[in-house]
């Protein structure tokens, strides 16, 4: 069962129970911990804790982390934020192991991760690599169980070519996938899937395995809906849940079409700026903030259980809460379709 809405918390929630073995209740607004791990700027431990505490106080109960985020630092900071609490969902990721740097060796992520441990990333999608990664994540987070595990970055964006990506996909399905099945069977995790930047390899995985949930970053947004071609219908048919990361396409759907706007972690190209400007004009005509429409749009798809925008500080958490609480008139979606700015088959009706 996907996307059943409740109102028990300040934020709306959605209940997901693919296997009938116990439901998980996601808040529609989740919290991605990459920013508080030191992404793009230094973030102190106290600042990170204050940010996650603000999210908790606002009702957020779904937290996503990964060994990559802050080279282990986001998981240790999540440990502090969740200590003594209950009633939350945590997801982490596998596919990278962290090795301490050797003498004279630079750590990974210089210029991207700030004030983080000196570590090197080692890609490893093998059975043993997955088991070790989950064990390390349990230690860093201090949790007894991690609810969801995503195989991390099985895409061209990360591995550089279709051939390199396919080699990693094959490695994972031949080995690491079996580890996740075993962990799910043993009750160590509640479900698994992949955290991925492209819908095509995600679909390749769904077609070949028994997956529960995917974290799809930036590929089903107010700006991009190609995942409707086949991936999202396949997930809906199989009861596979979707968590949406990057709902603002790295920023342009939050800032609008202005100089310096980012798309896919780079300066937005002209075609993106032109389309976003048109979307923004329709939003303005309906007195709706672009960022609110961008957050709410993916939630209209019945496979989607949560949205996890970034939250590097308290102000960003507050902004995300405001977007999650916004009410969007149905006429906005109709106008976007009428002007050719949204796919005609994009779901925009009320959820059951």
C-alpha positions in Angstrom: 0.0 0.0 0.0 1.4 3.4 -1.0 0.8 7.0 -0.1 -2.0 6.8 2.4 -2.2 10.2 4.1 -2.4 10.8 7.8 -2.4 13.9 9.9 -1.1 12.7 13.2 2.0 14.9 13.1 2.4 18.5 12.2 3.6 17.4 8.8 1.5 15.1 6.6 2.6 11.5 6.5 2.3 8.6 4.1 2.1 5.0 5.1 4.0 2.4 3.0 3.9 -1.3 3.4 5.0 -3.2 0.3 5.5 -6.6 1.8 2.7 -6.5 4.5 5.3 -7.1 7.2 4.7 -3.8 9.1 4.1 -0.3 7.8 6.6 2.5 7.7 5.1 6.0 8.2 7.0 8.6 6.2 6.7 12.3 6.7 6.1 13.9 3.3 9.0 16.2 4.2 12.1 14.2 5.0 15.6 15.4 5.9 18.6 14.7 3.8 21.8 14.9 5.9 24.4 15.6 3.2 24.3 19.4 3.9 24.9 19.0 7.7 27.8 16.7 6.9 29.7 19.7 5.5 28.6 19.9 1.9 30.0 23.0 0.2 30.8 24.8 3.4 32.0 24.0 6.9 29.1 23.1 9.3 29.9 22.8 13.0 28.6 19.9 15.1 26.4 22.3 17.1 25.0 23.9 14.0 24.2 20.5 12.5 22.5 19.5 15.7 20.4 22.6 15.8 19.3 22.1 12.2 18.2 18.5 12.8 16.6 19.4 16.0 14.6 22.1 14.2 13.5 19.5 11.6 12.5 17.1 14.4 10.5 19.8 16.2 8.7 20.6 13.0 7.5 17.0 12.7 10.1 15.5 10.3 10.5 11.8 11.1 12.3 10.5 8.0 16.1 11.0 7.8 18.3 9.9 5.0 22.1 9.6 5.3 25.0 7.8 3.7 28.7 7.0 4.3 29.6 9.4 1.5 27.9 12.4 3.2 30.7 14.2 5.0 32.8 11.0 4.6 31.0 9.4 7.6 30.3 12.7 9.4 26.6 12.9 8.6 26.0 9.5 10.1 27.8 10.4 13.4 25.9 13.6 13.6 22.6 11.8 13.1 23.6 9.6 16.0 23.6 12.6 18.3 20.4 14.0 16.8 18.3 10.8 17.2 19.8 9.7 20.6 16.9 8.9 22.9 14.2 9.4 20.3 11.8 7.0 18.7 9.2 6.8 16.0 11.5 7.8 13.1 12.7 6.2 9.8 16.3 6.2 8.8 17.8 5.2 5.4 21.5 4.9 4.6 23.4 3.6 1.6 25.9 1.0 0.5 28.4 0.9 -2.4 31.3 2.9 -0.8 33.6 2.0 2.0 35.7 4.6 3.7 39.4 4.1 4.1 41.6 6.4 6.3 44.1 8.3 4.1 47.7 7.2 4.1 50.7 9.4 4.7 51.0 11.9 1.9 47.6 11.0 0.4 44.9 13.6 0.0 41.4 12.8 1.2 38.5 12.7 -1.2 36.0 15.5 -1.7 38.3 18.5 -1.3 36.3 21.5 -2.4 33.1 19.7 -1.9 33.2 18.4 1.7 34.5 20.8 4.4 35.9 20.0 7.8 35.4 16.2 7.4 37.5 13.2 8.3 40.4 12.3 6.2 39.0 9.4 4.2 39.2 7.8 0.7 36.1 6.4 -1.0 36.3 2.8 -2.2 33.5 1.7 -4.5 32.4 -1.8 -3.4 29.0 -3.3 -4.4 30.0 -6.8 -3.4 28.3 -9.0 -0.9 31.1 -8.5 1.7 31.3 -4.8 0.9 27.6 -4.3 1.5 27.7 -6.3 4.8 30.7 -4.3 6.0 29.1 -1.0 5.0 25.9 -1.7 6.9 27.9 -2.7 9.9 29.9 0.5 9.8 26.7 2.6 9.3 25.1 1.0 12.4 28.2 1.8 14.4 28.3 5.4 13.2 24.6 6.1 13.7 24.4 4.2 17.0 21.2 2.5 15.8 20.1 -1.0 16.4 18.6 -1.2 12.9 18.5 0.9 9.8 15.1 0.8 8.2 16.1 1.2 4.5 19.3 0.7 2.6 19.9 2.2 -0.9 22.7 1.0 -3.2 24.3 4.4 -3.9 25.0 6.0 -7.2 24.7 3.2 -9.7 24.5 5.7 -12.5 26.5 7.3 -15.3 26.6 10.6 -13.4 28.8 8.9 -10.8 30.8 6.4 -12.8 31.4 8.4 -15.9 30.2 6.2 -18.8 27.5 3.7 -19.6 30.1 0.9 -19.7 31.4 1.7 -16.2 27.9 2.0 -14.8 26.9 -1.3 -16.3 29.9 -3.0 -14.7 28.9 -1.7 -11.3 25.2 -2.7 -11.9 26.4 -6.2 -12.8 28.6 -6.4 -9.8 25.8 -5.3 -7.5 23.2 -7.7 -8.9 25.6 -10.7 -8.8 26.7 -10.1 -5.2 25.7 -7.1 -3.1 22.0 -7.5 -4.0 22.1 -10.9 -2.4 23.4 -9.4 0.8 20.5 -6.9 0.9 18.0 -9.7 0.4 19.6 -11.6 3.3 19.5 -8.5 5.6 15.8 -7.9 4.7 15.0 -11.6 5.3 16.7 -11.5 8.7 14.9 -8.3 9.7 18.1 -6.2 10.0 16.5 -3.8 7.4 12.9 -3.3 6.5 13.5 -2.8 2.8 16.1 -1.8 0.1 16.5 -0.2 -3.3 18.9 2.3 -4.8 19.7 6.0 -4.4 20.3 7.1 -7.9 20.6 10.2 -10.1 19.0 8.6 -13.3 15.7 6.7 -13.7 17.0 4.4 -16.4 19.4 2.3 -14.3 16.7 2.3 -11.6 14.3 0.8 -14.0 17.0 -1.8 -15.1 17.2 -2.8 -11.4 13.5 -3.1 -10.9 13.2 -5.3 -13.9 15.8 -7.7 -12.5 15.2 -7.9 -8.8 12.8 -7.7 -5.8 13.3 -4.1 -4.8 11.2 -2.2 -2.3 11.9 1.5 -2.6 14.1 4.0 -4.6 15.5 7.4 -3.9 15.4 9.2 -7.2 17.3 12.5 -7.2 16.3 15.3 -9.6 14.6 13.1 -12.2 10.9 13.6 -11.3 10.4 17.3 -10.8 8.3 20.2 -12.0 11.0 20.6 -14.6 11.5 17.0 -15.6 9.0 14.2 -16.0 10.6 11.6 -18.3 10.4 9.0 -15.5 6.7 8.8 -16.4 7.6 7.0 -19.6 8.1 3.6 -18.0 9.9 3.7 -14.6 7.2 5.2 -12.4 4.4 3.1 -13.9 6.5 0.0 -13.3 7.1 1.0 -9.7 3.4 1.7 -9.1 2.5 -1.7 -10.6 4.9 -3.5 -8.3 4.2 -1.5 -5.1 7.7 0.0 -5.2 7.9 3.3 -3.2 9.7 6.4 -4.4 11.5 9.0 -2.3 12.3 12.2 -4.3 15.6 13.8 -3.7 16.6 17.1 -5.4 13.0 18.4 -6.0 14.5 21.8 -6.9 16.9 20.4 -9.5 19.9 21.6 -7.5 18.3 25.0 -6.9 16.8 26.6 -10.0 13.2 25.6 -8.9 13.8 27.3 -5.6 15.6 30.4 -6.7 13.8 30.9 -10.1 15.4 31.7 -13.4 18.0 34.2 -12.3 21.7 34.7 -13.0 23.7 32.1 -11.1 20.9 29.6 -10.7 22.0 26.0 -10.5 20.7 22.9 -12.3 22.3 19.5 -11.8 25.0 21.0 -9.6 26.1 23.3 -12.4 25.1 26.8 -13.7 21.7 26.3 -15.3 21.8 26.3 -19.2 19.6 28.6 -21.2 16.9 26.1 -22.0 16.4 25.4 -18.3 16.3 29.1 -17.4 13.8 29.7 -20.2 11.4 26.9 -19.1 11.7 27.8 -15.5 10.8 31.4 -16.2 7.6 30.3 -18.0 6.7 28.0 -15.1 7.4 30.8 -12.6 5.1 33.2 -14.5 2.2 30.7 -14.3 2.9 30.3 -10.6 2.8 34.0 -10.1 -0.5 34.3 -11.9 -1.9 31.9 -9.3 -0.2 33.7 -6.4 1.9 30.5 -5.7 5.6 30.5 -4.9 7.6 28.5 -7.4 9.4 26.6 -4.6 6.1 25.6 -3.1 4.8 24.2 -6.4 8.1 22.4 -7.0 7.9 20.7 -3.6 4.3 19.7 -3.9 4.3 18.5 -7.5 6.1 15.1 -7.0 3.8 14.3 -4.1 0.9 14.1 -6.6 2.3 10.8 -7.9 0.8 7.9 -5.9 4.2 6.0 -5.7 5.9 8.9 -3.9 6.2 8.6 -0.2 8.5 11.5 0.8 10.5 14.5 -0.5 14.0 15.2 0.9 15.3 18.7 -0.1 18.5 19.9 1.4 18.6 21.6 4.8 21.9 23.2 5.7 20.6 25.4 8.4 17.6 26.3 10.4 16.4 28.9 7.9 16.4 26.2 5.1 14.5 23.8 7.3 11.9 26.5 8.0 11.6 27.2 4.3 11.1 23.5 3.5 8.4 23.2 6.2 6.6 26.2 4.6 6.8 24.5 1.2 5.6 21.2 2.6 2.6 23.0 4.1 1.6 24.9 1.0 -1.8 24.4 -0.7 -1.6 24.5 -4.4 -4.8 25.2 -6.5 -5.6 22.5 -9.1 -5.9 25.3 -11.7 -2.2 25.8 -11.5 -1.4 22.3 -12.7 -4.1 22.6 -15.4 -2.5 25.8 -16.7 0.9 24.3 -16.7 -0.4 21.4 -18.8 -2.3 23.8 -21.1 0.9 25.8 -21.8 2.9 22.7 -22.5 5.1 23.1 -19.4 4.0 19.8 -17.8 3.4 16.4 -19.3 -0.3 15.7 -19.9 0.1 12.3 -18.1 1.6 13.8 -14.9 -0.8 12.9 -12.0 -2.3 16.0 -10.5 -5.5 14.7 -8.9 -6.4 14.1 -5.3 -4.8 11.1 -3.6 -6.9 8.4 -2.0 
